[in-house]
Amino acid sequence: MDRSQVEFARARKLRRWVGFGGFVALPVLLSWPLDADPRVAAVVFVAALTSSIIGFAFAALAGAPLLLLADDPLQTVTVVVACSIATQAYGVWSLRRSLAWRALLPFVAGGMPAVPAGVWLLAHTPSTGFALGLGLLVTLYAAYRLWNGEARPRRSRRWLEVVVGALGGVAGGFAGLSGMFLVMWCGMRGLTKECQRSLYQPYILAMQVEALACLCFQAPGAFSSEIFLLYVPLALVAASAGLAIFRRLSGRQFHLAVNVVLLASGIALVGPAALALGVQPEAETVGGDQRLRPAGDA
């Protein structure tokens, strides 16, 4: 097959993706609820498009903006997890022939028991400290990897894979960020773009399905038909376009895209968390009684 035939085949495939996106988008637009927030829809679309190019980071990209737009953190986590599951399921199905199921088992074995712990932490602890710590870790890692380039391929140890899976499970249950630790782990091992996605996409899907089940059990009223009838189809339209872009990236371009998104995700986590910590009231003892005063007061 010569170059012109290859280009023609790629163009025809791209037209199919665009046609599929239009087919899915049309009923979404026709059934758009009048009271739906277009800002939320825009955040979902951009996050789904970007995360489908690299295979992760929907929650990191959409979480902070949606928290600013919505009043209910639990509802925000529900939108993030539901749309992320839809995009990850689409990605796993599209890449099903290259999935490494045996290599995936240690990560899933460590992550599955840890997801309920993360969901419990979500319901009983403030999220600011967790977001700040994870954001700093991701930001430092991405900056280091962008400065030093791709890592050399290296072997892994099973017990470390289980630990990485457990950390991702806690992060997934707590904030829908189950893929961060495994993405950084794959980058440290110097895997190819296909190997990376064959590991962390099905892992993220498994962790988020479990997190969604735990959320349904703890807060069954957090779900509404608007999430599944509007935001999920919108995320799938963006995912189809993002996957088409991924197939055209070289290994170096994929490495750059992953770490740029990691850096942006880390900053998106650190910024709101630092601002929240800065405005939290502090305790002051006056006459034996504890009173609250603004953090900025002397």
Number of C-alpha atoms within 10 A of each C-alpha: 5 6 8 9 10 11 11 11 12 14 12 12 13 16 12 12 18 16 12 15 19 13 12 15 18 11 13 18 11 8 10 16 13 7 6 12 12 12 12 18 17 15 21 27 24 19 25 33 25 24 26 29 24 25 29 29 26 31 28 28 25 27 27 20 17 23 17 12 14 13 10 13 16 19 19 24 24 23 26 27 27 22 27 32 23 21 31 27 19 19 25 22 11 12 16 13 9 13 20 15 13 8 13 19 17 20 25 23 16 22 30 22 16 22 29 21 18 23 24 16 18 20 14 9 11 10 15 16 15 17 24 22 14 18 24 17 16 24 23 14 19 24 15 13 20 16 9 9 13 18 14 10 13 9 6 11 8 12 12 14 22 19 17 23 31 25 23 31 36 28 28 30 31 25 26 32 27 32 31 26 22 23 24 19 18 20 23 16 16 17 19 18 22 14 14 22 23 23 24 27 26 25 26 30 23 19 30 27 20 21 30 21 14 19 24 14 10 13 14 11 11 15 16 12 8 13 16 15 15 19 25 24 21 26 28 27 23 23 29 23 20 23 23 17 16 18 12 12 15 12 14 13 12 19 22 17 18 25 24 17 20 26 24 19 25 26 19 21 25 25 15 18 20 14 11 13 13 12 11 13 14 13 13 13 10 8 7 7 8 11 12 11 14 13 13 10 7 5
